[in-house]
Amino acid sequence: MKIAIFHNYLDNIGGAELVALTLAREFNADVYTTNIDTNYIIKMGFEDVIPRIKSLGTIPKKAPFKHQFAFWKFRKLNLGNQYDFYIVAGDWAMSGVVNNKPNMWYAHGPTNELWEWKEYIKKTMLTSWQRPIFDVWVFINRIFSRRYIKHVNVLVCNSRNSQGRIKRYYQKDASIINPPIDTTKYSNNGDGGYWLSVNRFIPAKRIEIQVEAFKGDARKLIIVGSYEKGADQFEGYKGKIESLMKSHKSNIEIIHWATDTELKKLYSECKGFITTSMDEDFGMTVVEAMASGKPVIAPNEGGYKESILDNENGILIEDINGDKLRDAINIIESNLENDKDRYVQTNQNRAKKFDTSTFISQIKTKIDYISK
């Protein structure tokens, strides 16, 4: 079966991009996208997929123009009978379902900018004169997205959290297939004496809470991530984080865009993993940490509630802040002092539930169903 994958853009790398590239590799599929940065793709370990990536052209790097142009590009895309099946693996590429069938939309947020994040964006990123324009933009694109979703043949999402949003905003039922983690490629190589965090540097990730928790602390935190290209709307947040970092250089290190090999080594040697992301769709990084046998600490929000078993393989924090995060770290470290291997087997076993092999098997079942 010849399959095509649709993804918004491949110039910033996160969980959605990992899903798209994994699908392309496992199904030997072509990937249609807009902006491409092959260096990031190589760093993630998907160099073999690059020859099958097809560009629909470059689009603006700044939001919301980036989202809008991707939406338009995929709406116009019509590949006729070139493929037997189409998988939309990027939410702003969902408009591609109109002309390309049979299809599946693997929804992440979905289209959070139009729904779940709308008020947060208005409050934290926009000036007073920008807000009414943003409201109009949201209103128009909500109409189009509701119109386009009628052309989806199979609707799948990454978590119960996203499933609830789809039902609430689109009045559609979606089945759940958790995103893929190749658990066989992760290992535990002991305690390297540092805590690890992996995330994009955008306000919704709440990096400032992590910095606050390690303020004036002898413990070391390594943060892997970077600012998004063209994300000028985050300049204020970038300044806030960099200002905080200046006073914590001794025990907080930032690594921008680690390679896949480097990242797996960091996972394997960290003491534990922390994340502070707000209402995360699913949260693949915590599963990567679990696959490395590491304890995880996260907000008691969103998809984290589906992967983390509180007080078994980590800690979920209600109304997370710097003090609560520090307290959770103390609990984990106390547990490790009593039993350094306490979390290893439990977390590695838990991670296997989300293995790539399970993901691909479930996707194949959906494709076979609609293709009959």
Sequence and secondary structure as in RCSB ss.txt:
>XXXX:A:sequence
MKIAIFHNYLDNIGGAELVALTLAREFNADVYTTNIDTNYIIKMGFEDVIPRIKSLGTIPKKAPFKHQFAFWKFR
KLNLGNQYDFYIVAGDWAMSGVVNNKPNMWYAHGPTNELWEWKEYIKKTMLTSWQRPIFDVWVFINRIFSRRYIK
HVNVLVCNSRNSQGRIKRYYQKDASIINPPIDTTKYSNNGDGGYWLSVNRFIPAKRIEIQVEAFKGDARKLIIVG
SYEKGADQFEGYKGKIESLMKSHKSNIEIIHWATDTELKKLYSECKGFITTSMDEDFGMTVVEAMASGKPVIAPN
EGGYKESILDNENGILIEDINGDKLRDAINIIESNLENDKDRYVQTNQNRAKKFDTSTFISQIKTKIDYISK
>XXXX:A:secstr
  EEEE S BSS SHHHHHHHHHHHHHT EEEESSB HHHHHHTT GGGGGGEEE     SSTTHHHHHHHHHHH
H   TTS SEEEE SGGGGGGGTTS SEEEEESS SGGGTTTHHHHHHHH  TTHHHHHHHHHHHHHHHHHHHGG
G SEEEESSHHHHHHHHHHH    EE    B GGG       SEEEEE   SGGG HHHHHHHTTT SSEEEEE 
   TT GGGHHHHHHHHHHHHTTTTTEEEESS  HHHHHHHHHH SEEE   TT SS HHHHHHHHTT  EEEES
STTHHHH  BTTTEEEETT  HHHHHHHHHHHHHHHHH TTTTHHHHHHHHGGGBHHHHHHHHHHHHHHHH 
